[in-house]
Every structure is written in C-alpha cells, then in structure tokens.
Amino acid sequence: MDEVALAAEPCDPSLMDALWERGWRHFGPVFFRYSEIADDDGEKHVLPLRIDLSRFRPSASQRRTLRSNADLITSFGPPVIGESERAIFHAHASRFREHVPDSLENFLGTDPGSGIPCRIRQLSVRTGEGRLLAASYVGIGREAWSSIYAMFDPSASRRRLGIATLLWEIEAATESGCRWLYHGYCYREPSRYDYKKGFPALEWYDWERWKDGPPPGES
C-alpha cells in the first residue's frame, strides 16, 4: 500500500482525527501512508503507533528524563522556521546516514501557520539563558494530536531530548483534553525508531485495526 493525497484547504479537526486513525500522516499539505519502505538494510514493514493518553503513566526511566531536564524552559506556540530552528535542524539532520532531510519545510510546508491541513503548534525547549536546545511540531485535531517532527541540538544528546519532547507533548495533549497522541511509526524489523515502542499505553495499527501493547518484531 502506498497512497498520497493533497489538502488544498484547512481540514475539520474531526477529519484529522479520522485520517490519523487510518494511518495517514502529513508533511505540510501532503498526506501519505505506506505499509512498506526500502532502505539500505532491505525492506521494512511500517507500523503506525499511538498512545492512549487516558492510560498513559510515564515509566521510571521517563520520569528520570523529565527530572534531569527540569532546568529547561518549555513553551508551546505558533510554528516558527527561524535561524535558531534552522541551525538545530541541520545539526540534528547531520546525525542521519540515509533519508537525510533537506529542510524544515520538508516537514512543515512553506507556510506552516496557514492552518492547512490543520493547526500546528511548536514546542520550544530553551536554556535559562534563552538558547534553543530542541523543538518539535504537532498537528492538532479534535481528540488527537499527531507528532510531525522533533529535533534537538546534538551537543545536548545526554539529556535525551528526543524522549523529553515527546513526554512534554504527551503532557500538553493530555491537559488539552485529547485522547490520543500519534507519535509516529516503527518498523516490524529492528530500527532506530524502536525507542517509540517503549511508551506505556501504546497501541499499534496492523492496517486493519488498532491493537494494544508493543507491536510484534522480527530479529
């Protein structure tokens, strides 16, 4: 399965919920979903993931990650593609050896504040001195949020900011009254996305229905 669609105008928040529930994601106005992908290691089977916020309780390791970053300042606001965001994006992208993204616009489109296909919020993570250390972007539906992209300054990798930004997204989505956070996907095969399987209240999509618990894997 490999499908692509284009949104020409803002979508109703309930429609966004329904699309995410069927495994659709979006970068800017472009929607897509696919169940298989090939990389240098061969074919991978894609499994969309989500977290049931009503049941989520952070693990001991995740609580430690939040405590170790308690000195940082987090805020949600409109999406920004500024100099600080671009600098972190390129530093973060340099960590990848394949499927290296070109720019933030690849994920947010050229006008992320347009509301097409949905409202986007940016989580900014700063030091007490105001330096941006990490940022992530989420699409907002009626009963769900969907993580679009997250990035952090590699010089702060010991802080586990990839995990921390997702935990802060979970907190904010829960406080907003949402039921689900769609936090991306993993593969049935081992990959660098396996950390997404380590969140409590996890559900995965077999392209027919959502199922509880960690998805099946292959060695």
KABELSUL-V630911 format. One line per field, one symbol per residue. ss: DSSP state (@ for helix, = for strand, . for the rest). burial: # if it has 9 or more other C-alpha atoms within 8 Angstrom, else .. A space follows every 10 residues. Layout:
ss: ???
burial: ???
This chain:
ss: .=====.... ..@@@@@@@@ @...===..= ====.====. .========= ==.......@ @@@@@@@@.. ..======.. ..@@@@@@@@ @@@....... ....@@@@.. .@@@....== ======.... .========= ...======= ==.@@@@@@. @@@@@@@@@@ @@@@@....= =======.=. ...@@@@@.. .====....= ==.....=.
burial: ......#..# #.#####.## ..######## #######... ...####### ###..#.#.. .##.##..#. .##.....#. ....##.### ###....... ..##.####. .##.###### #######... .######### ########.# ###..##..# #######.## ..##...### ########## ..##.##.## #######..# ...##....
